[in-house]
């Protein structure tokens, strides 16, 4: 197990290094950062001055190494537009997105895993059809439309929940549902097909042949196998939610990472953009690592040779 | 001695498929006495595994079993509730499966799987259950049983896993053990070990053992009685010596003729085979089920389903021919031309 963790960890570090290079290159090659900073109507002299001040005239590798060296000391750089340390800006926005993502994934799992299990247990029945319908609807409905529908029903019509802002925990309910619902179909269908396969397998027949109680057979000897690919999928979905919830964050005025990214791209605030890219990529890499470790914990064949 | 452990009468299994009905098991009668090993022999598709699964109540959901009765020590279990079934399975009846590679749950340690079964059926402490597991693993010849408890199935060889399965079957001291092709997935050298183990265990514990196999070689040294199945029906029953020594049903005869005998079959000599293939079992029978492949077929055979005839106590055959194998031509099976396979 120690060897397995070490190997996965090394791989994760490698992925983070590569993505940091890619993030850096993307931002620096997609336009002249000095020109963007100097703003419209700036003279060539102004741009040259900006280039000099911020060190954009140095070779790229030198700028990159400088950036990484500062990162390793916990210094994400400084946003020239907000005139704040990027680290502080991230610290302000990150918890909002993380809370939203965790709640959304929790909602998605709580809804889709039981539905997937029941659909597999009783295929072609009402519950199977209902969950299929839910999956198709979830896949087909744009998330902004679903979010607006939620807002109208619970915010405007019933007045149960606040429509926007980040004041209290209630603010997170609707965004989490809207964001999580989008991840529901894939998880549910994967759970269902995985369960259908496992329920046919020999070791489940053995468990039944030895008189184990039905829930033991279903949870312990079936779901544990069927959930393994779901763990990997959920990790990717959570990574996606952390980085890609721009639409939902905007609709509900949650000032999270997605919102910040969108704003920063408009302002060409490259220090923030590359920091966000790095943070999201790191989150992805770490989530994949966590998923691998969870799977190894679930299936001894992965960890014990 | 009290009555038989298992009595199956008139068992049939129907599987509705797209408007028609498959009848993989048509009528099976089976009796297993205390301390007796009964082998069910037949080709794949003859209904032997489905017979076993219906005795266990483990048929696939689409299957519709029916029977006059299936009695386990006098109790009719064919109409038992799911709850009652769960009490019986693993406790009073246990099953050993064909493929030990997949029959154990790869996610749990050997010890945990054995303890789980024991604690499902007995109120027993974890450590006592573990002690019992070690005891049984030792009994079935698993070396260093204490260490095996903490191993996962994939860390064991096929032969060892099958031994673990046998130990699992014996955990709750069942009255009946059904072994469905227990050696088919194993190397030949391991097969003999496992069969000997099953026989020794059976003699020692006095359980009833149902051994399902397609391999007559497996049967010879182990079974007391043989039940030959063909096309979902029992076609011949008798003691091991009777059936193997003087087969009465043409199908049994054909099966035996197709096995090379070391020392007797000479190089280049033709082996016999049964022409044709196992027919798909659907609809009602209008003739003897073996009619199309039988070299002795007579006009009467097409007249209707053939009933089983009792020749002697425990000796029966489902055939209209006179029960005298000496009157038949034993070389017949080797003279078929391969073209007849297609017919």
Interface residues (C-beta under 8 A of the other chain):
Chain A: X201 X202 X203 X205 X206 X207 X208 X209 X210 X211 X212 X213 X216 X220 X221 X224 X225 X298 X299 X300 X301 X304
Chain B: X56 X58 X85 X86 X87 X88 X89 X90 X91 X94 X95 X97 X99 X102 X103 X104 X105 X106 X107 X108 X116 X117 X120 X121 X152 X154 X155 X168
